[in-house]
C-alpha cells in the first residue's frame, strides 16, 4: 500500500499519526497539524492516522 502524506501550510510534512493532533470533544474526529493546529482534511487524516513509522 502506498503511503499518504500531506504538506501543511506551515511547511510540515504530515506522514504519521504522531504528526497529527486530535481535537477533543468533537463527535466526529477532527485532526490538526501538531505544529500549527491547521485543520487537516478528514480523508487525508484518516489515511495518515493508520500509518506507522517502521
Buried (B, 14 or more C-beta within 10 A) or exposed (E): EEEBBBEBEEEBEBBBBEBBBEEEEEEEEBBBBBEEEEEBEEEBBEBBBEBEEE
